[in-house]
């Protein structure tokens, strides 16, 4: 097995190169990941399902020519069926549910040779930006155990940032890849809508607002994983074409001079945390030094209306999970957390007309937002409004739904709009607070311009020194 120092020195692509050279066996790589999960997870509670023996057994059957054969990967416990592996969607109600098929994305990851060691924790139905649930408990931030790991891909982000493994699966319906990436000092890309396939169990999830990809420590891992998963699957209602050239190859060349707009306040003008503002200002200066045209410029759309409408459209979609089940009384909702119960009741009280009207409002606001990208190639914003909050700020077991949503979008005012628009958006770990908490920025490009975004992210990475692995403090030892 590899030492801890050797382990965290390599990203997923680097480990593949190490294995291909014969310097270390794929089995030793997998055993090192298992060791780190077993050592770190008791403190972090990032991984909620393990299948170590199955992964080791599968290694013997992996195609020898598979680039990532036997390399470790974790799948989020939300919307991602893995044949034979329990999927709870973060809910006590669904604990132990097992599917007999792989989703398209999971199948493609498996086909690359990646070994699935288990699942990472998610809040119930991914409804929170804090990975805290009755089903699995609290997932902790490896940079500070008193802080949250973010959500809903908090388990994945905590696992990667702590050094359990270099990358992990994640999903994003309102920022759930980018927010935990920012809180844990990682790279987190939400690709353009439908570059990654949704099927076969979903066709157009949440009006195309739900996405899947990964949290990683490097831009090249993000690109390499997108090369694996991108592309339509049979029967998909629509898809976004990927470039003819692989993303991993494209990022080797910096982008041409780009016109970049940036904001240092919220979209409706409210101030943001000082450290988040500083992260944007420093990044804007670096982008200018790299030769880009960088200008303060605010998109012109109603961000409050768009955010509120899209989250209510997302919640309204919960009604489809419980067709024929009135769930009007508390006894009908046994096993769900309080905020989830309120969201289900909201979904079932929403008329079809109201639901479709919200889709129309989103269309209007998204088209207003898109006009920004007729002038600018990229938008730079804070990734979040400050660093990771303490545990309990977004508790789902008490309080009213409207208050919960207000707290949620105070913490994250920048991400949800781009789920609604379907544009590619990436969080990058550019900054730390004076007390060592990660602060990210978000870059957004026009629809289907993932390559531009990744090339710019790689250029920033090459010009920066990012710390993407939390200190291996004694508090993290089992």
C-alpha positions in Angstrom: 0.0 0.0 0.0 1.0 3.6 -0.4 1.9 5.9 2.5 -0.4 8.8 3.3 2.0 11.3 1.7 2.3 9.2 -1.5 -1.5 8.7 -1.6 -2.5 12.4 -1.5 0.2 13.4 -4.0 -1.7 11.8 -6.9 -5.1 12.6 -8.5 -7.1 9.9 -10.3 -5.3 10.4 -13.6 -2.0 10.3 -11.8 -2.9 7.1 -10.1 -3.8 5.5 -13.4 -0.4 6.5 -14.7 1.3 5.1 -11.6 -0.6 1.8 -12.0 0.1 1.6 -15.8 3.9 2.1 -15.1 3.9 -0.9 -12.8 5.2 1.3 -9.9 2.3 0.2 -7.7 -0.3 -2.5 -8.2 -4.0 -1.6 -8.7 -4.8 -3.8 -5.7 -2.5 -1.8 -3.5 -4.2 1.4 -4.7 -7.6 0.0 -3.9 -6.4 -1.3 -0.5 -4.9 2.1 0.3 -8.3 3.8 -0.4 -10.0 1.2 1.9 -7.4 1.9 4.6 -8.0 5.7 4.4 -11.8 5.3 4.4 -11.7 3.1 7.5 -9.3 5.4 9.2 -11.0 8.7 8.5 -14.7 8.0 8.2 -15.5 7.5 11.9 -14.7 11.2 12.4 -16.2 12.5 9.2 -19.2 10.2 8.5 -18.8 10.8 4.8 -19.3 7.2 3.6 -22.6 5.5 4.6 -22.4 2.3 2.6 -19.3 0.2 1.9 -18.7 -2.8 -0.3 -15.0 -3.3 -0.1 -14.9 -7.1 -0.7 -17.1 -6.7 -3.8 -14.7 -4.1 -5.2 -11.7 -6.2 -4.5 -13.4 -9.2 -6.2 -14.4 -7.1 -9.2 -10.7 -6.0 -9.7 -9.9 -9.5 -10.8 -12.5 -9.3 -13.6 -11.7 -5.7 -14.7 -10.4 -5.5 -18.4 -6.7 -5.1 -18.4 -6.9 -2.3 -20.9 -9.3 -0.2 -18.8 -7.4 2.9 -17.9 -8.9 3.3 -14.5 -9.2 -0.4 -13.7 -9.3 -1.0 -9.9 -9.1 2.7 -9.0 -11.3 3.8 -6.1 -14.6 5.6 -6.6 -17.6 6.4 -4.4 -21.2 6.9 -5.6 -23.5 9.4 -3.9 -26.5 8.1 -2.1 -29.0 10.0 -4.3 -30.6 9.3 -7.7 -27.8 6.9 -8.9 -28.8 3.2 -9.0 -25.9 0.8 -8.7 -26.8 -2.8 -9.3 -26.9 -4.6 -6.0 -25.9 -1.6 -3.9 -28.4 0.0 -1.4 -29.8 3.4 -2.4 -31.6 5.3 0.4 -31.7 8.9 -1.1 -30.7 10.0 2.4 -34.0 8.8 3.9 -34.9 6.3 6.7 -38.0 5.5 4.6 -35.9 4.1 1.8 -33.0 2.5 3.6 -32.2 -0.9 2.2 -33.7 -0.3 -1.2 -31.7 -2.1 -3.9 -31.9 -1.8 -7.7 -31.1 -4.5 -10.2 -29.5 -2.2 -12.7 -26.9 0.5 -13.1 -27.8 4.0 -14.3 -26.2 5.0 -17.5 -23.7 7.2 -15.8 -22.8 4.5 -13.3 -22.5 2.0 -16.1 -20.1 4.2 -17.9 -18.0 4.8 -14.8 -18.0 1.0 -14.2 -17.0 0.5 -17.8 -13.9 2.7 -17.3 -12.7 0.2 -14.7 -13.5 2.3 -11.6 -14.1 0.2 -8.5 -17.1 1.2 -6.4 -16.2 1.1 -2.8 -19.6 2.3 -1.5 -21.8 5.3 -1.2 -21.4 8.8 0.2 -24.0 10.4 2.4 -26.7 12.8 1.2 -29.4 14.7 3.1 -32.9 13.4 2.6 -33.8 13.7 -1.2 -31.0 16.2 -1.5 -33.2 18.9 -0.1 -30.5 20.6 2.0 -27.1 22.2 1.6 -26.1 20.5 4.8 -25.5 16.7 4.8 -27.3 16.0 8.0 -30.0 13.3 8.1 -31.9 11.1 10.5 -30.9 8.2 8.3 -27.1 8.7 8.5 -26.3 11.5 10.9 -24.0 14.4 10.3 -21.2 14.5 7.7 -18.3 16.7 8.9 -16.0 19.1 7.2 -12.4 17.8 7.3 -11.0 21.3 7.5 -12.9 21.9 10.7 -15.0 19.1 12.3 -17.4 21.7 13.8 -18.4 22.9 10.3 -20.7 21.3 7.8 -19.5 19.5 4.7 -22.1 21.2 2.6 -24.8 19.5 0.6 -26.2 17.7 -0.9 -23.0 16.1 -2.1 -21.4 16.7 1.3 -20.4 13.1 1.9 -18.5 13.0 -1.4 -16.8 16.3 -0.8 -15.7 15.4 2.7 -14.4 12.0 1.5 -12.3 13.6 -1.3 -11.0 16.6 0.7 -10.0 14.4 3.6 -7.9 12.3 1.3 -9.9 9.1 1.3 -9.7 9.1 -2.5 -9.1 11.6 -5.2 -12.6 12.0 -6.7 -16.2 11.0 -6.1 -19.6 11.0 -7.8 -21.9 14.0 -7.0 -25.2 15.5 -8.1 -26.5 19.0 -8.4 -30.0 20.4 -8.6 -29.5 23.8 -7.0 -25.7 23.9 -6.4 -25.2 20.5 -4.7 -21.9 19.9 -6.5 -20.5 23.4 -6.4 -21.4 24.3 -2.8 -19.7 21.3 -1.0 -16.8 21.7 -3.4 -16.4 25.3 -2.3 -16.8 24.4 1.4 -14.2 21.6 1.2 -11.7 23.2 -1.1 -12.3 21.2 -4.2 -13.1 21.4 -7.9 -16.8 21.0 -8.6 -18.3 21.1 -12.1 -22.0 21.1 -12.9 -21.8 20.3 -16.7 -24.2 21.7 -19.2 -27.7 20.1 -19.1 -27.8 16.7 -20.8 -24.1 16.3 -21.7 -24.3 13.5 -19.1 -27.2 11.1 -19.7 -30.0 10.9 -17.1 -31.3 7.4 -17.9 -32.6 4.8 -17.9 -34.6 5.5 -14.8 -35.1 9.2 -15.5 -35.7 11.1 -18.7 -36.0 14.8 -18.0 -35.3 15.1 -14.2 -36.9 18.2 -12.7 -37.3 20.0 -16.0 -33.6 19.4 -16.7 -32.4 21.1 -13.6 -30.8 18.1 -12.0 -27.3 17.1 -13.1 -24.6 14.5 -12.2 -20.9 14.7 -12.2 -18.1 14.7 -9.6 -16.1 16.5 -7.0 -12.3 16.3 -7.5 -9.0 17.7 -6.4 -7.9 18.6 -10.0 -9.3 20.1 -13.1 -7.9 17.3 -15.2 -9.7 14.6 -13.1 -13.0 16.6 -13.7 -12.3 16.6 -17.4 -11.3 12.9 -17.6 -14.4 11.8 -15.7 -16.6 13.9 -18.1 -15.0 12.2 -21.0 -16.1 8.9 -19.5 -19.7 9.8 -18.8 -20.7 12.4 -21.5 -22.9 11.4 -24.4 -26.6 10.5 -25.0 -28.1 7.1 -24.0 -30.8 5.2 -25.8 -34.2 6.7 -25.5 -33.1 10.0 -24.0 -35.6 12.9 -24.7 -32.8 15.3 -25.7 -29.0 15.6 -25.3 -26.2 18.2 -25.6 -23.4 17.2 -27.9 -19.9 16.9 -26.5 -16.8 18.2 -28.4 -15.1 16.0 -31.0 -11.9 16.3 -29.0 -11.7 14.9 -25.5 -12.1 17.4 -22.6 -8.9 16.1 -21.1 -7.0 16.9 -24.2 -8.6 20.3 -24.7 -7.6 21.6 -21.3 -3.9 21.2 -22.3 -4.3 24.4 -24.3 -5.3 27.7 -22.6 -8.3 29.5 -23.9 -8.1 32.4 -26.3 -8.6 35.8 -24.7 -12.0 35.8 -23.1 -14.3 38.6 -22.1 -15.2 37.9 -18.4 -17.7 39.8 -16.3 -17.7 39.5 -12.5 -19.9 40.4 -9.5 -18.9 41.1 -5.9 -22.5 41.4 -4.6 -25.5 39.1 -4.8 -27.4 39.3 -8.0 -30.1 41.5 -6.4 -27.4 43.8 -4.8 -27.1 42.5 -1.2 -23.6 42.3 0.1 -21.7 39.0 0.5 -19.2 37.8 3.0 -16.0 39.7 2.9 -13.8 36.7 2.2 -16.0 35.6 -0.7 -15.8 39.1 -2.1 -12.0 39.0 -1.7 -11.8 35.7 -3.5 -13.6 37.1 -6.5 -11.5 40.3 -6.6 -8.2 38.4 -6.4 -9.4 35.9 -9.1 -10.5 38.8 -11.4 -7.0 40.3 -11.0 -5.3 37.0 -11.8 -7.6 36.5 -14.9 -6.6 40.0 -16.1 -2.9 39.1 -15.6 -3.5 36.0 -17.7 -4.6 38.2 -20.6 -8.4 38.2 -20.3 -10.6 41.3 -20.4 -12.2 41.4 -17.0 -15.0 43.9 -16.2 -17.5 44.3 -13.3 -20.9 43.6 -14.8 -24.2 42.4 -13.3 -26.6 40.0 -15.2 -30.0 41.6 -15.6 -32.6 39.1 -14.4 -34.9 38.7 -11.3 -32.7 36.3 -9.3 -35.1 36.2 -6.3 -38.0 35.3 -8.6 -36.0 32.7 -10.5 -34.6 31.0 -7.4 -37.9 30.9 -5.5 -39.7 29.6 -8.6 -37.2 26.9 -9.5 -37.0 25.5 -5.9 -40.8 25.3 -5.8 -40.8 23.6 -9.1 -38.2 21.1 -7.7 -40.3 20.5 -4.6 -43.5 20.1 -6.7 -41.8 17.3 -8.6 -41.8 15.3 -5.3 -45.5 14.6 -5.9 -44.6 12.2 -8.7 -42.8 10.0 -6.1 -46.0 9.4 -4.2 -48.8 9.1 -6.7 -51.9 7.6 -5.2 -50.7 8.2 -1.6 -52.5 11.1 -0.1 -50.0 11.5 2.9 -52.2 14.0 4.5 -51.6 13.0 8.1 -48.3 12.7 10.0 -48.8 8.9 10.2 -48.7 8.7 6.4 -45.3 10.5 6.5 -43.6 8.4 9.1 -39.9 8.1 8.5 -39.5 11.4 6.7 -37.9 14.5 8.3 -40.0 17.5 9.1 -38.8 19.7 6.2 -39.3 16.8 3.8 -42.8 16.3 5.1 -43.6 20.0 4.5 -42.0 19.8 1.0 -44.1 16.7 0.1 -47.3 18.4 1.4 -46.4 21.5 -0.7 -45.9 19.3 -3.8 -49.2 17.6 -3.3 -51.1 20.9 -2.8 -49.6 22.3 -6.0 -52.0 22.2 -9.0 -50.8 21.1 -12.4 -51.5 24.7 -13.6 -49.3 26.2 -10.9 -46.5 23.7 -11.6 -46.5 24.4 -15.4 -46.8 28.2 -14.7 -43.6 28.0 -12.7 -41.9 26.4 -15.7 -43.0 29.3 -17.8 -41.6 31.9 -15.3 -38.3 30.0 -15.3 -38.2 30.2 -19.1 -38.7 34.0 -19.0 -36.0 34.6 -16.4 -33.5 32.2 -18.0 -33.8 33.9 -21.3 -33.1 37.3 -19.6 -30.0 35.7 -17.9 -28.8 34.2 -21.1 -28.5 37.6 -22.8 -25.5 38.3 -20.5 -23.6 35.6 -22.4 -24.2 37.4 -25.7 -21.7 40.0 -24.4 -19.5 38.0 -22.0 -17.9 34.6 -22.5 -17.7 33.9 -18.7 -19.3 35.1 -15.5 -17.2 35.1 -12.3 -19.1 35.1 -8.9 -18.5 33.9 -5.4 -19.3 30.2 -5.1 -21.1 30.7 -1.8 -21.8 33.5 0.7 -18.9 32.8 3.0 -17.3 29.5 4.3 -19.0 26.4 5.5 -21.4 27.2 8.4 -21.6 25.3 11.7 -23.7 22.2 12.0 -27.4 22.7 12.6 -27.9 25.9 10.6 -30.0 24.0 8.1 -31.7 21.5 10.3 -34.4 19.6 8.6 -36.1 18.4 11.8 -37.7 21.6 12.8 -38.9 25.0 11.6 -41.1 26.0 8.7 -40.3 25.4 5.0 -40.2 29.0 4.0 -37.7 29.9 6.7 -35.5 26.9 5.8 -35.4 28.0 2.1 -34.5 31.6 3.1 -31.6 30.3 5.2 -30.5 28.0 2.3 -30.4 30.7 -0.3 -28.7 33.2 2.0 -25.8 30.7 2.2 -25.9 30.0 -1.5 -27.3 32.8 -3.6 -25.3 32.2 -6.7 -25.8 28.6 -7.8 -29.4 27.7 -8.4 -29.9 30.1 -11.3 -27.6 28.0 -13.5 -29.5 24.8 -12.8 -32.5 26.6 -14.2 -30.5 27.8 -17.2 -28.7 24.5 -17.7 -25.4 26.3 -18.2 -22.0 24.8 -17.2 -20.7 26.2 -13.9 -17.7 25.3 -11.9 -16.5 26.0 -8.3 -12.7 26.4 -7.8 -10.8 26.4 -4.5 -9.0 29.7 -4.9 -8.9 31.1 -1.3 -8.9 30.3 2.4 -10.1 32.4 5.3 -7.6 33.6 7.9 -8.6 30.6 10.1 -8.0 28.1 7.3 -11.5 27.5 5.9 -11.8 27.0 2.1 -13.5 29.7 0.0 -14.4 29.1 -3.6 -15.4 31.1 -6.7 -17.8 30.1 -9.4 -17.2 30.5 -13.1 -20.1 30.2 -15.5 -20.0 29.9 -19.3 -22.6 29.9 -22.1 -24.7 26.8 -22.8 -22.6 23.9 -24.0 -19.4 25.8 -23.6 -18.0 23.3 -21.0 -14.7 23.1 -22.9 -14.2 26.9 -22.5 -15.0 26.7 -18.8 -12.6 23.7 -18.2 -9.8 25.3 -20.2 -10.1 28.5 -18.2 -10.3 26.5 -14.9 -7.1 24.6 -15.9 -5.4 27.9 -16.8 -6.2 29.3 -13.3 -5.1 26.1 -11.7 -1.7 26.2 -13.4 -1.2 29.8 -12.3 -2.2 29.1 -8.7 -1.4 27.1 -5.6 -4.5 25.4 -4.5 -4.6 23.4 -1.3 -7.2 20.7 -2.0 -6.4 18.2 0.8 -7.3 19.0 4.4 -4.5 18.6 7.0 -4.4 15.0 8.4 -5.0 16.1 11.9 -5.0 13.7 14.9 -8.8 14.5 15.2 -9.4 12.6 12.0 -7.8 9.3 13.1 -10.1 6.5 14.0 
